[in-house]
Amino acid sequence: MAPRAAAPKSRRKAAEHAAERAIGNAMSVVLIVTVVVQLVRGESASPYAELLLLAGAVWAVTLVVAWRRACR
């Protein structure tokens, strides 16, 4: 019975990861489009560019942590 219980949990986890990736992708696209629109208008894109910088930093840190955990 244990393997049967593990399968739905792994599927749920996979679905949660897919949803998290979709949210991240959507937010990144929105921020990139907003920065481009602000720059085309000749306005400051600073707040949106800073959010993109933060997103990139979080991505890099998460990637390093995941690599380190995978190498253990």
GROMACS elastic network, one bead per residue, 0.5 to 0.9 nm:
[ bonds ]
;  ai    aj funct       b0    kb
    1     4     6  0.53301   500
    1     5     6  0.66392   500
    1     6     6  0.89777   500
    2     5     6  0.52387   500
    2     6     6  0.63292   500
    2     7     6  0.89556   500
    3     6     6  0.50476   500
    3     7     6  0.64197   500
    4     7     6  0.55305   500
    4     8     6  0.73721   500
    5     8     6  0.60293   500
    5     9     6  0.67907   500
    6     9     6  0.51863   500
    6    10     6  0.61859   500
    6    11     6  0.86392   500
    7    10     6  0.52355   500
    7    11     6  0.61859   500
    7    12     6  0.85782   500
    8    12     6  0.60083   500
    8    13     6  0.85092   500
    9    12     6  0.50474   500
    9    13     6  0.61353   500
    9    14     6  0.85682   500
   10    14     6  0.60718   500
   10    15     6  0.85299   500
   11    14     6  0.50097   500
   11    15     6  0.60999   500
   11    16     6  0.85534   500
   12    15     6  0.50455   500
   12    16     6  0.61340   500
   12    17     6  0.86335   500
   13    16     6  0.50354   500
   13    17     6  0.62022   500
   13    18     6  0.86020   500
   14    17     6  0.51234   500
   14    18     6  0.61788   500
   14    19     6  0.86359   500
   15    18     6  0.50334   500
   15    19     6  0.61646   500
   15    20     6  0.86070   500
   16    19     6  0.50667   500
   16    20     6  0.61539   500
   16    21     6  0.86260   500
   17    20     6  0.50203   500
   17    21     6  0.61593   500
   17    22     6  0.85581   500
   18    21     6  0.51267   500
   18    22     6  0.61410   500
   18    23     6  0.86529   500
   19    22     6  0.50121   500
   19    23     6  0.61645   500
   19    24     6  0.85633   500
   20    23     6  0.51580   500
   20    24     6  0.61588   500
   20    25     6  0.85723   500
   21    24     6  0.50455   500
   21    25     6  0.60364   500
   21    26     6  0.85181   500
   22    25     6  0.50866   500
   22    26     6  0.60627   500
   22    27     6  0.85424   500
   23    26     6  0.51439   500
   23    27     6  0.61012   500
   23    28     6  0.84815   500
   24    27     6  0.52312   500
   24    28     6  0.60549   500
   24    29     6  0.85991   500
   24    55     6  0.87346   500
   25    28     6  0.51080   500
   25    29     6  0.61614   500
   25    30     6  0.86178   500
   26    29     6  0.52072   500
   26    30     6  0.62094   500
   26    31     6  0.86485   500
   27    30     6  0.50871   500
   27    31     6  0.61317   500
   27    32     6  0.85740   500
   28    31     6  0.51277   500
   28    32     6  0.60758   500
   28    33     6  0.85449   500
   28    52     6  0.71228   500
   28    55     6  0.78734   500
   29    32     6  0.51170   500
   29    33     6  0.60829   500
   29    34     6  0.84428   500
   30    33     6  0.52476   500
   30    34     6  0.60558   500
   30    35     6  0.86354   500
   31    34     6  0.50020   500
   31    35     6  0.61173   500
   31    36     6  0.86077   500
   31    48     6  0.61012   500
   31    49     6  0.76464   500
   31    51     6  0.76324   500
   31    52     6  0.66502   500
   32    35     6  0.51660   500
   32    36     6  0.62383   500
   32    37     6  0.86208   500
   32    48     6  0.80511   500
   32    49     6  0.80746   500
   32    52     6  0.75438   500
   33    36     6  0.51361   500
   33    37     6  0.60971   500
   33    38     6  0.85563   500
   34    37     6  0.50936   500
   34    38     6  0.60706   500
   34    39     6  0.85456   500
   34    45     6  0.78370   500
   34    48     6  0.70290   500
   34    49     6  0.89300   500
   35    38     6  0.51425   500
   35    39     6  0.61328   500
   35    40     6  0.85804   500
   35    44     6  0.85230   500
   35    45     6  0.52702   500
   35    46     6  0.81715   500
   35    47     6  0.88811   500
   35    48     6  0.59960   500
   35    49     6  0.63314   500
   36    39     6  0.51252   500
   36    40     6  0.60657   500
   36    41     6  0.85580   500
   36    45     6  0.79623   500
   37    40     6  0.51130   500
   37    41     6  0.61641   500
   37    42     6  0.86278   500
   37    43     6  0.86297   500
   37    45     6  0.85004   500
   38    41     6  0.51711   500
   38    42     6  0.63288   500
   38    43     6  0.51402   500
   38    44     6  0.62938   500
   38    45     6  0.54029   500
   39    43     6  0.56304   500
   39    44     6  0.66107   500
   39    45     6  0.62115   500
   40    43     6  0.75344   500
   41    44     6  0.87703   500
   42    45     6  0.88455   500
   43    46     6  0.89996   500
   44    47     6  0.80495   500
   45    48     6  0.56089   500
   45    49     6  0.57910   500
   45    50     6  0.84329   500
   46    49     6  0.50392   500
   46    50     6  0.59504   500
   46    51     6  0.85871   500
   47    50     6  0.51921   500
   47    51     6  0.64106   500
   47    52     6  0.88530   500
   48    51     6  0.50519   500
   48    52     6  0.63326   500
   48    53     6  0.86541   500
   49    53     6  0.61710   500
   49    54     6  0.86127   500
   50    54     6  0.61673   500
   50    55     6  0.85756   500
   51    55     6  0.61357   500
   51    56     6  0.85969   500
   52    56     6  0.61485   500
   52    57     6  0.85814   500
   53    56     6  0.50993   500
   53    57     6  0.61871   500
   53    58     6  0.86525   500
   54    57     6  0.50587   500
   54    58     6  0.61555   500
   54    59     6  0.85162   500
   55    58     6  0.51652   500
   55    59     6  0.61140   500
   55    60     6  0.86571   500
   56    59     6  0.50121   500
   56    60     6  0.61664   500
   56    61     6  0.86582   500
   57    60     6  0.51145   500
   57    61     6  0.61900   500
   57    62     6  0.84923   500
   58    61     6  0.52089   500
   58    62     6  0.60101   500
   58    63     6  0.84653   500
   59    62     6  0.51498   500
   59    63     6  0.60641   500
   59    64     6  0.86936   500
   60    63     6  0.50785   500
   60    64     6  0.62560   500
   60    65     6  0.86580   500
   61    64     6  0.51916   500
   61    65     6  0.61860   500
   61    66     6  0.85687   500
   62    65     6  0.51443   500
   62    66     6  0.60642   500
   62    67     6  0.85529   500
   63    66     6  0.51177   500
   63    67     6  0.61164   500
   63    68     6  0.85992   500
   64    67     6  0.51175   500
   64    68     6  0.61660   500
   64    69     6  0.86373   500
   65    68     6  0.51478   500
   65    69     6  0.62056   500
   65    70     6  0.85987   500
   66    69     6  0.51320   500
   66    70     6  0.61047   500
   66    71     6  0.86648   500
   67    70     6  0.50639   500
   67    71     6  0.62293   500
   67    72     6  0.89110   500
   68    71     6  0.51872   500
   68    72     6  0.65967   500
   69    72     6  0.54518   500
